[in-house]
Amino acid sequence: MNRQFDIIIVGAGAAGLAAGIHGAEHGAEVLILEHMDRAGKKLLATGNGKCNFTNEKQGIAYYRGKDPAFVLPALEQFGLRETLDFFRKLGILPKSRRDGYYYPASGQAASVREVLLMECRRRNVTIACDVGIRSIQKQGEFFLFRTKQGEYTGRACIIATGGKAARKTGSDGSGFPYIVGFGHKLTDIVPALVQLQGKQSFLREIAGIRAEALAELYINHEKIAEDLGELQLTETGVSGIPVFQISRYAAYGLLQGKQVMVSLNFLPDYSDKQTKELLRERFVIYGEGKTAEESLIGLFPAKLNRVLLKESGISPDEKASECRKQKLDRLAFLIRHLRVDITGTRGFEQAQVTAGGVDTGEICPKTMESRLVPGLFFAGEVMDIDGMCGGYNLQWAWSSGYVAGKSAAEYRKRKSIQGGHKSRNRVKK
Ligand SMILES: Cc1cc2nc3c(=O)[nH]c(=O)nc-3n(C[C@H](O)[C@H](O)[C@H](O)COP(=O)(O)OP(=O)(O)OC[C@H]3O[C@@H](n4cnc5c(N)ncnc54)[C@H](O)[C@@H]3O)c2cc1C
């Protein structure tokens, strides 16, 4: 049996659910096809299980892609205020942290998923899980979906299949072939918001420490990006929010075969000169009776102190007051410029998002409709837009989901009027 709907959405993640709700709100009968056993699996993992669903600070600066300005019309239609109102009406009391990150007051990502599913039920959005799509084709005015479970027809189609990050939550890249099949181009795809792998052997000695630092990314010796925050050092590389924020650029640099290096600055508030003075104070003025290692106690975590001394050629047992100026200058330099040569990133499995996706030059930013195939829309991470850490990727899912859902509903209304009849989709589900 072929069942007919106004809008058929592929993917019941954050963007697909948002598109479904807003499509139904604008009068469309909506079906969401999801290949996992449950909808919204990735949402449960967001924000360490707490779901950082948006951020007080918004703007183009928080989004990346070939054309970051692509996000603006969607954010204008459904930005921070609309997102907070939407979730408040659904039952989520937004709680903001001092840094502007918003979480549900429940502290549970599960509640965000639950209210979205409740709203889908309330608006009669049908979600079919465990669906294996064999093909999607446009036949005349309609999209025909052939699945293992049967056939479906939709006036409009929204692709919201995400990228390739965290495959176990369902985003395995299997949506991309449908998109290419419609003639759309994809930009290069790389893992983003992800740990970087480094070459230096000292990483094994400092693994496990966390320290405030500025991470500066250099590609072919040119500074490309930087971010300040709590750095995490692992046996194989560098991690933590500042590294996540610069990781997409590193991933693209590596993809293009360029030399990628991260310089770590553990005293970003000091100049090189002030750092030298600080070391002179600790080693020379107050260093009497102390070893070099003892002179650094209280400055950085102990493991980091040892590595910095070793890399500067200073023995930890050396008398502090007898350390040569040349070595102290080298130590001062390393404190602000510890070099980690980047050999790779962790894979999509460990990444929080995918950078790259459907080329946004082929999508109308005001409607999310394909410029190539009328009636085909996109929502969420599947497009070449990735946000910074801080709730921006979910904000993009809500904003683009709203626009795609609303525009697809308007599209089918126009088509129904043009066709001189209401759409034929009143077959029992
Ligand atoms: C561990 C982790 C933590 C994160 N934390 C945050 C956070 O706190 N804040 C934030 O803003 N962002 C966070 N993100 C990123 C954010 O979750 C995503 O950017 C967002 O979920 C993307 O939504 P989406 O709907 O576009 O894609 P997805 O959430 O990936 O959803 C895509 C859906 O499509 C389905 N699908 C895929 N292919 C097919 C197919 N062929 N047929 C049918 N269905 C298909 C998938 O199963 C999935 O349900 C985090 C990501 C991870 C992995």
PDBQT file of the ligand as one rigid body, heavy atoms in Angstrom, charges set to zero:
ROOT
HETATM    1  C1  LIG A 501      28.339  13.422  22.281  1.00  0.00    +0.000 C 
HETATM    2  C2  LIG A 501      27.705  14.635  21.629  1.00  0.00    +0.000 A 
HETATM    3  C3  LIG A 501      27.382  15.730  22.418  1.00  0.00    +0.000 A 
HETATM    4  C4  LIG A 501      26.827  16.866  21.815  1.00  0.00    +0.000 A 
HETATM    5  N1  LIG A 501      26.451  17.909  22.618  1.00  0.00    +0.000 NA
HETATM    6  C5  LIG A 501      25.876  19.008  22.066  1.00  0.00    +0.000 A 
HETATM    7  C6  LIG A 501      25.406  20.068  22.890  1.00  0.00    +0.000 A 
HETATM    8  O1  LIG A 501      25.417  19.998  24.136  1.00  0.00    +0.000 OA
HETATM    9  N2  LIG A 501      24.907  21.168  22.259  1.00  0.00    +0.000 N 
HETATM   10  C7  LIG A 501      24.809  21.266  20.897  1.00  0.00    +0.000 A 
HETATM   11  O2  LIG A 501      24.359  22.287  20.396  1.00  0.00    +0.000 OA
HETATM   12  N3  LIG A 501      25.201  20.240  20.107  1.00  0.00    +0.000 NA
HETATM   13  C8  LIG A 501      25.703  19.123  20.663  1.00  0.00    +0.000 A 
HETATM   14  N4  LIG A 501      26.077  18.067  19.852  1.00  0.00    +0.000 N 
HETATM   15  C9  LIG A 501      25.829  18.181  18.395  1.00  0.00    +0.000 C 
HETATM   16  C10 LIG A 501      24.323  17.985  18.106  1.00  0.00    +0.000 C 
HETATM   17  O3  LIG A 501      23.852  16.871  18.821  1.00  0.00    +0.000 OA
HETATM   18  C11 LIG A 501      24.064  17.783  16.617  1.00  0.00    +0.000 C 
HETATM   19  O4  LIG A 501      24.647  18.820  15.874  1.00  0.00    +0.000 OA
HETATM   20  C12 LIG A 501      22.572  17.722  16.325  1.00  0.00    +0.000 C 
HETATM   21  O5  LIG A 501      21.985  16.647  17.026  1.00  0.00    +0.000 OA
HETATM   22  C13 LIG A 501      22.317  17.562  14.833  1.00  0.00    +0.000 C 
HETATM   23  O6  LIG A 501      20.962  17.337  14.641  1.00  0.00    +0.000 OA
HETATM   24  P1  LIG A 501      20.433  16.695  13.266  1.00  0.00    +0.000 P 
HETATM   25  O7  LIG A 501      19.000  16.395  13.497  1.00  0.00    +0.000 OA
HETATM   26  O8  LIG A 501      20.846  17.537  12.146  1.00  0.00    +0.000 OA
HETATM   27  O9  LIG A 501      21.237  15.343  13.115  1.00  0.00    +0.000 OA
HETATM   28  P2  LIG A 501      21.213  14.035  14.051  1.00  0.00    +0.000 P 
HETATM   29  O10 LIG A 501      20.934  14.415  15.449  1.00  0.00    +0.000 OA
HETATM   30  O11 LIG A 501      22.464  13.327  13.755  1.00  0.00    +0.000 OA
HETATM   31  O12 LIG A 501      19.956  13.240  13.533  1.00  0.00    +0.000 OA
HETATM   32  C14 LIG A 501      19.921  12.610  12.287  1.00  0.00    +0.000 C 
HETATM   33  C15 LIG A 501      18.860  11.532  12.333  1.00  0.00    +0.000 C 
HETATM   34  O13 LIG A 501      18.713  10.971  11.040  1.00  0.00    +0.000 OA
HETATM   35  C16 LIG A 501      18.677   9.563  11.137  1.00  0.00    +0.000 C 
HETATM   36  N5  LIG A 501      19.152   9.006   9.856  1.00  0.00    +0.000 N 
HETATM   37  C17 LIG A 501      20.386   9.112   9.320  1.00  0.00    +0.000 A 
HETATM   38  N6  LIG A 501      20.444   8.497   8.133  1.00  0.00    +0.000 NA
HETATM   39  C18 LIG A 501      19.211   7.983   7.902  1.00  0.00    +0.000 A 
HETATM   40  C19 LIG A 501      18.644   7.233   6.849  1.00  0.00    +0.000 A 
HETATM   41  N7  LIG A 501      19.362   6.882   5.790  1.00  0.00    +0.000 N 
HETATM   42  N8  LIG A 501      17.353   6.855   6.934  1.00  0.00    +0.000 NA
HETATM   43  C20 LIG A 501      16.596   7.207   8.017  1.00  0.00    +0.000 A 
HETATM   44  N9  LIG A 501      17.087   7.907   9.063  1.00  0.00    +0.000 NA
HETATM   45  C21 LIG A 501      18.374   8.314   8.999  1.00  0.00    +0.000 A 
HETATM   46  C22 LIG A 501      19.590   9.261  12.297  1.00  0.00    +0.000 C 
HETATM   47  O14 LIG A 501      19.373   7.988  12.853  1.00  0.00    +0.000 OA
HETATM   48  C23 LIG A 501      19.249  10.395  13.265  1.00  0.00    +0.000 C 
HETATM   49  O15 LIG A 501      18.154  10.061  14.080  1.00  0.00    +0.000 OA
HETATM   50  C24 LIG A 501      26.612  16.914  20.422  1.00  0.00    +0.000 A 
HETATM   51  C25 LIG A 501      26.913  15.789  19.646  1.00  0.00    +0.000 A 
HETATM   52  C26 LIG A 501      27.456  14.662  20.238  1.00  0.00    +0.000 A 
HETATM   53  C27 LIG A 501      27.764  13.458  19.391  1.00  0.00    +0.000 C 
ENDROOT
TORSDOF 0
